[in-house]
Amino acid sequence: MLLSLPNWLIHISSSLEWGIASLMMYRYGTLIGRKDVQRFGLSMIPHWIGSWFILAYHIKDDAVPVLLDLSETVNLLGSIALLYASLGILKTSKRQSTTNFMAIAGLFLISGRPQSYMGEDIFDAILQVSSVVYLGFLASLLIIRKRDPDVFSGLTVAGFWFVLVFITVTVSLMYVSTEIRGYMTLSHDDLLHGSAESLLTISNLMIVLGIHRQIKRFEKRQGKDFPTA
């Protein structure tokens, strides 16, 4: 099999963390009674599905291009869903900000240069569109954090942004692996591949811990509002 056991554990943990983050975000939206936050949790599911296509792609030793194409297509839909959900939160937050003023005066870069069933041009186009959409999503998170800090903790927003660190490092390691170390793709360089993927694990963990922090903060507030006798 192409990946070593430690590398598999890193990949699987990244996927599980994202799935857990999705469930926790939906639960948080339920706790605070906001359907827009619930929808944001659901909008994270496509990226989670895309991660399992990547795992299947690696299980097949990167030899089934259609799995890669399915992953990138689903991830594009996932980025669109995240952006749409964040804009929905912004719309709600804008209404809340206006009310408060009147009263007072929240990404599965592929390693190497893999073969694509759709062809490199279409594959690259999907990647580029997905990247632009995700950047728009990241920008919206900053606005949401400023307008409505009860939705996302700073750690969750930092986790989504940390994906850019993962991408930057991965691209750099792709060059080192293929041009300097002589591997076919980054996937074949187990050490550098695992090092790059570990950054995505850190990113997803930051998102999970940030949501957990918001849930505990809400529960603590509720305890103060309804003291026991």
Secondary structure, DSSP 8 states (H G I E B T S, - for coil): --S-HHHHHHHHHHHHHHHHHHHHHHHHHHHTT-HHHHHHHHHTHHHHHHHHHHHHHHHTTT--HHHHHHHHHHHHHHHHHHHHHHHHHHHHHHHHHHHHHHHH-------SS---SS-HHHHHHHHHHHHHHHHHHHHHHHHHHHH-TTTS-HHHHHHHHHHHHHHHHHHHHHHIIIIIS--SSGGG-HHHHHHHHHHHHHHHHHHHHHHHHHHHHHHHHHHHHS---
